[in-house]
């Protein structure tokens, strides 16, 4: 990744008036620094811990802008190297492409990642009990609270959800980046959710990147229901729907049959399943609505065409938004935080307000 960047650094040094060998030395030094910083950021991703303000804003965030610019330059840079003997591509190409990528990456890191939206989605369910027509669910997912996404910022999502006075709040997993250092912060954030029927958390894979049991204990102490392969009936005006949740699939804790075992026959069911690929099994078990996350919508996608032109389509059958099949519905949340590089482009983080409608 840093190969084309080395050429861009060389071009910049030459345009600054440095001699050939000084420009080579500058380029080699910047490449070495970029690789060294990458290793440090990778270690932080493996075991996340709190970061000082100065490190976050003066080292981490600028580095990820550089990272995004290198990724932007990589493919056109390699193509230019192959074609250069045939076309005589001007050497300034690498520097200008890198700087263009840096502008886009700066927007993705500093603006789009933090600029969330509140999205309203209607979900039609055949024969939904009349008392639940208009029932609202605030859906949050993939908060990934940690060193790159502090709890104080995540509270903005909570305030946005609470401001819509939902009937129910659900969080479909991955509230953690990794490790256990931010469990207390996460409990504080989730404990601030307010809804008439309370807040419910289902677990995701990142929630077990460390030890998930302390997190579960703290979140429950904060007043949030953590559902692991279980369900419960929700009552409105003498009518009921069944809310169930499965545990994490990546660590093989999920058991959909167990989650639905206590469901009364014929009761309309809402299932929380972090991994959207569980929808096929949910449809087969007569689940009316499945709520998922996990994909982040690819986190980077082609603007305005994120559902179709996104990285998550490589790995998942259902990547983003609402899907309907066989009279059943899946909603895949775009996520609120990030994993890996703290970059979002073309996929807005969102607090989603689902409104149930009777067909």
N, C-alpha and C positions, 0 to 999 in steps of 0.2 A: 504493500500500500504506500510505503514511503519512497518507493523508487521514483515515480513521476514527480512526487513532491520535491525530491532532491534536485531534479532538473529545474523545477519552478524556483527553488531557492537559489540555484546557480544563476538563473536568468536575472533574478532580482538583484543579486550581488553585482552582476556585470552592469546592469542598468544604473546601479548606484555609483559606478566608476571604479570598482575594484579590479585589480589585475586578474588574469585567468586563474592563477594558482591560489590567490587569496579567495577568489570566488568559490573554487573547489573546496577549500578548507571550510568556508562558511557553510556551504551546502552539506558537507559531511557532518559538521558539528550540529546543524539543525536536525538532520535525519537521526543522528544518535540521540539527541535530546527528545525528539518525538517518540522514538521507540522506548526510551527509558520512561517517559511519562505514561506511555501506554501500559507498560508493565505495572506501574504504580496504580493506575486506575483499575486494571484488571484485578489486582489484589483487593482493592476496595470493594469491587463487585462481588467477590467471593465471600467476604466477611464484612458486612457493612457496619460502620460505626459513625458516631457524630463527627462532623467536620467544623472547623472554625470558619467564621465568616470570611476571613482573608483567604483561606485555602479554597473555599467553595467558589468565590467570585473572582479571585485573582489567578487561580491555577486550574481548578477543575472545569469550570464553565468555558473559559477560553480554550482549554485543551480540546473539549468536545466540539467546539466550532472548528478547530483545526482538523479534528478527526473527520467531521462531516465534509470538509473541503477536500480532504485526501480521498475520501470515497467518491465524491463527485468527479474528481480528476482522474481516478484510476482507469476506468474503461476508455474514455477519450484519449488519455495519455498513452495507454498501451497501443491503441490504434494509430495514434500519431507517430509513435516510435517505429511501428511496422511500415508505415507509408512514407516516412521521411525520406528514405533513399530514392523513392520514386517521385514524390511530389515536391520535395524541398520545403516542407513545412517550416515556417519561420519559428525560431526558437522562443520567441515571446509568447507563443501559444500556451505553454505550460503555466507560466506565471499568471496570465490573464484568466485562464480556465480555473486555476486554483483560487484566485481572488473572487471570481464569480461564485464558486462553490462556497467560499467563506461567507459571502453575503447571505446566501440562501440558508446556510447552516446557522448563522447568527439569528436569523428569524426563527428557525426551527427550535433552537435551544432557548433563546431568551423570551420569545413572544408566543409562538403557537403552542408550546408545551404548557404554558401557564395560563393561556387565554381559553378558558373553558366556556361551554355553552350549556343552556338548559333546553332540553329537547323534549317535546311532547309527542307521544306515540299512542294511537288508539289500537286496541287489540279486540277484535270481535270473536266471541266465543258462542258457539251454538248452544242454546238452551241454558245459558248462564242464569242462575237464580236471579229473579228480578231485583232482589234487594242489593245485589252486587253490580247492577248496571250503573256505571259511573264510578266504581271503586277505583281509587288511585294508588299506585305503587311507585314510590321513589326508588329507582334502581341505580345503585352505585357498584362499581367493580374495579378491580385492579388498581387500588390506590397506591401501592408500592411506596409506602411511607418509609423514609430512610434519610441517609445523608444528603441525597440530591433532591428529595422532596420532603421538606420539614413538615411537622404536624401543624404548625401555625398556618401554613398555606392550605393544607388539607381541610382546615376548619371552614374555609370559604365554600367548599363543596357542601359541607354539612349545613351551613347557613342557607345556601341556595335550595337544598332539598327541604329543609324545615320551613322555608318561606312559602312553599306550596301547600302546606298543611296536608300531607298525604295520609291516606288510611293506613299504609304499611310502608316501612322502609326495608329494603333487602340489599345485602352486599354479597355479591357472588365471587368472593375469594380474592386471593393475592393482595391482601392488605399489607404484606411485608415485602421488602426487597429480598433480604436474606438475613440469617442470624437472629439474635434475640435482643439486640441493644435498643430497639425501638418499640418493644412490646407495650411498655407503659404509655408511650405517646399514642400508639394505635388504639389502646383501650380508651384513652381520653377522647379521641376523635369519634370513635364509634359510639361511645357512651353519650355523646351530645346529640345524636340523632333522635328526632321526636316524630312520632306518628301515633294515630289512635290505637292501632293494634301492635305497636311496638316496632322494634328493629330486630332483624334476623340476619345472621352471618352464616354462610356456607364456606367451607374451606377450599383453598386452592393449592396448587403445587408449591408456590413460593412460601406459603405459610408453614411448610414443613422443612424449608431450607434452613436448618438449625434444629430447634426443638419446638414443636407446635403446641405442646401441652401447657406450658406457662402462659402462652398467648390466650389459649382458650379460657383458662382460669381467670385471667385479668379481664377479658372482655365480658365474661359472664358476671363478674363482680361489678362491672360498670353498668349492668342492667340490660345487656344485649343477649338475645337468645342465640346460642350457637347450635345449629342442627347438623347432626352427623348420622346419616342413614336413618332418618326418622321423620315423622310428620305430625301434624296437628290440624284439627278442624278450626276454621275461623267462622264465627257466627255474625250474621247481620239480619235483624228482624225475623228471627226464627228460621232463617235459611243458612246454608253452609257451603263453603268451598274448602278443599283440602290443600294445605301447604306442606310440601315435603322438600327435603334437601339430601343430596348424596355427598359423601366425603370425597376427598381428592382421588382422582383416577391414576395420576402419575405414580403415586406411592402405593397403589393397589389397595386403598382403603374404601373405595366406593362400593356400595351394595344397593342397587336400585330396588331390588325385590324387597329387601329389608326396609328401605325407606317408605315403601308403599304398602307394607304388610298390614298396617292397621287402618288403611283407607276403607271407609264404608263403600259398599257397592254402588256404582253409578254416580258418586260425588265428583263434581268437576275439580280438577287437580291442577295446581301450579307447582312446578318442580324447579328448584335451584340446583344447577349443575354447572360448575365452573367451566368445564370442557364442553364446548358446543357439539363435539362429535358424539356426545351421549344422546343427542336428540333422536336418532334412529331408534334406540332402545326405549326412549320415553314415549314415542309415538306408538310403538308396539304395545305399550302398557296403558294406552288410553289416557295419556297426560295431555290436557288441553293446551297448556302454556308452559314452555320451558324457558327459563332465564339463565343466560350464560355470560361469560366474559372470555378471558384467557388470551384472545388473539390480538387485542389492542387495535383491531382493524389493520394489522400490519405495522402500525405506528408510523410508517412512511408509505404513502400511496400517491397516485396521480390525483392532483386536486380535482374535485367535483366528480371523479369517477372511482372513488376509493373502494367501493364494493367490488368492482371488477378488476381494477388495476392496482393490486396491493400485494405486498410480500406475503401476507397471511394465506393467500389462496394457494400458495405452494404447499402448505402443510395441513390445511384444514378444508373440509368440505363446506363448512359454513363459516364465513369469515367476518361478516359485519352486518348489523341491522336485522330487519324482520324477514323471516321466511315462513311460508305457509304451505302445508301439504297435508292431504288426507283430513282436512278439517282441523288440523293442529297447527300451533304457532310456536316458532322459536324466535327469541330476540337475543342477538349477540351484541353485548355492550362494547363500545369502542374503548373503554377503559378511561381512567383519569390520570394515573401516573405513567411512568415509563419503566422499562427494564432494559439492561444493556446501556447503550448511549442514551442520554437524556434528550432525545430528539423526537419531535413530532412534525410531520409535514403532510398535509393533505388529509389528515384524520384528526378532527377536533376532539379533545377530551370533553366528556359530556356528563352532566347529571340528567338522567332520563326519567321522565314522569310518564308512566304507563297508565292508561285509562281503559278499564275493562268495559266492553260494550256487549249487550245481549243481542245476538243475531235475531 
